[in-house]
Structures are given as C-alpha cells and as structure tokens.
C-alpha cells in the first residue's frame, strides 16, 4: 500500500513539473511578443493569469500575427 502511494506521488510530481515547464516556455514567448507589439493589456493579463499555456498559445497564433501584418 505504501509503495503504491509513493509511485502515484512520483507520477503526479512529474506531471506537475512538465506542466510548469510547458507553461513557462509559452508564457515567456507570449510575453516577449506582447511587449514587442506594445500590447500592454495582453501583457498584463498573461502575466497575472496562469492558464497552462492556453491563453499564451491563443495570443501567439491569433493576435500577435495580426499586429505584425497590420504594421507592414
């Protein structure tokens, strides 16, 4: 019984570490793009809310490219 708990605990810990790294990478890319595009509102929202990378991915693929095309 005790070994099952530790095996489960190790699996959950590994999942959390992967999720934190995943989120941090997407957040860093999205915050950099938002700052570069002068999107202060997006920058603040992404800085405050942790959405496991979902909001950051939406920003990168939908909104940051639209700003880049509008400037050219």
Secondary structure by P-SEA (a helix, b strand, c coil): caaaaaaaaaaaaaaaaaaaaaaaaaaaaaaaaaaaacaaaaaaaaacccccaaaaaaaaaccaaaaaaaac
